[in-house]
Amino acid sequence: EEARSYTDNIVGLDQLDTVLGEADVVVGVLPGTPETFNFFDKQKFAQMKSTALFMNVGRGVTVHEDDLYDTLKEKKLWGAALDVFHQEPLPSTSKLFDLDNLFYSPHSGDIYGSYWQDGIDTAAEHLELYLKGEPLKNIVDKQKGY
């Protein structure tokens, strides 16, 4: 509920095509799986408003970077902000650096004030659970990839 107070709408993939053309900002938070590889491609970008901002803070492999490059170069989107890429670090020879409407950060969008302390606390909590023989939290499903 709290997260919804910061946004107009949160939808699942089944509603994505309906809202892409309406959104001022589209934020990708998808995991990197075979189903989401290059998910955001020229078809998805073509559905977005020319005044929209596309952001990706999920996995880099979910964005077809060549399609995004072409879309931004042709000014079919206002801009994009990427925190993740197919290859990290992004090679200095990447044509993405040539775009004036692409903002990028070095896979650091999840860093916040107490990030490191929270990580230490989580590791300590998991160690305690492990030593007690109790189930750990936030287990990755290796079949799903997240």
N, C-alpha and C positions, 0 to 999 in steps of 0.2 A: 504494500500500500504506500509506504513512504516513497519508494522509487517512482511511483506513478505521479506523485505531486510535482516532479521535476520535468515531466514530459506531457505532451498532449495525448500520445498514444503509444502503446507497445503492442506489437502484433507478432503472430507466428508466421512461419513461412507460407502457410496456406492463405494468408491475407496480404502477402507482400505485394503482389501485382496490383492490388486494389489501391494501396496507399503510396506506392513509389512516386506517382505523378502528382501527389498532393503535398508531399513532405518538403519542408524547407531544409531540413537536415536529415540525412540518412546515416545511421551509425551501424557499421558491421561489427558484430561481436561473435561471429561464428567460430566453432572449433575447426581445426584442420582435419578433415576426413575425406575419403574418396567422394562422398556425396556433396561436399562443399568446395572441392577443388575448383578454382576459377569461377566460383559462383557468381560473383559480381563481374559481369562481362558487358560487352557492347549492347546487348539487348536490355540488360538491367539499367545501364547508364542512359540509354535512349528513352527509357520510361520516365526518368527523373526530369524535373523542371530545370530549365537552363539557369535559373537563379539558385539552384540547390547547392548545398555543401555536402559532399560525401566524406565520411570519416571511417577509418578502419582501425580498431583497437583489438580485433579478434586475432586470427591467424593470418599471416601474410599470404599464404597459398590460396586464400578465399577470393583474392582479387586478381583478375586477369590484367596484369600491369601494362601490357601493350595496348589493350583496349582502353584502359584508363588514360594512358598517355595520349592516344589519339583523341579521345573525348575532350580532354583538357586542352590540348593543343588547338583543337577546332573551336574552343570556347563553348562547347555544348553543355557544360556545367560551369557554375560560378567558380568552383574550386574543390579541392580535396585536401584532407589532412590524414596522413598515414603515420602510424607508429610502428608498423610491422611490414615486412616485405618478404617476397619469395626467398631472396638470399639476404642474409644478414651477417655482417653489416652490408648495407647497400653499396655495391661497388662504385668507386669514384667515377667510373666511366658510364654510369647509368644515365640514359637520356632523361630520366625523371628529374634530374637536377637542372635540366634546361628549362623547365616550366616555371613561369612566374605565378601560377595559380595553384601550386602544390606546396603545402606546408608539411614538413616531416619532422619526426623526432626519432631518436635512436632506441626504439623498443623500451621506452621509459614511461609510457603513459599510465602505468599502474603504480608508480612511485608516489607516495604521499608522506606526510609528516612522521607518522609512527610505523612506516613500512617495515623497517629493519627490526624494530622491537617486536612488532606483531609476528614477524617470521620466527624470531627466537622463541617467543611465547608459544607459538603453535608447535614448533619442533620439541620444546620441552614437554608440552602437553601430550604429544604423540609418544614420546619416549616413556612417559609415565604410564600411559594406556598400554603400550606394548609390554612393559615390564610386569604389569598386572594381568596380562593375558586378555585384555579387553579389546573390543573392536576399535579400530582407528576411524577417524572422521575423514570425509572428503576423499574417498578411495577412487582412483581412476579406473574406469572400466576399459581394459585394454582392447576388448572387442570393438567397442564404440570409438575409442581413440580420445576419450575425454572423461 
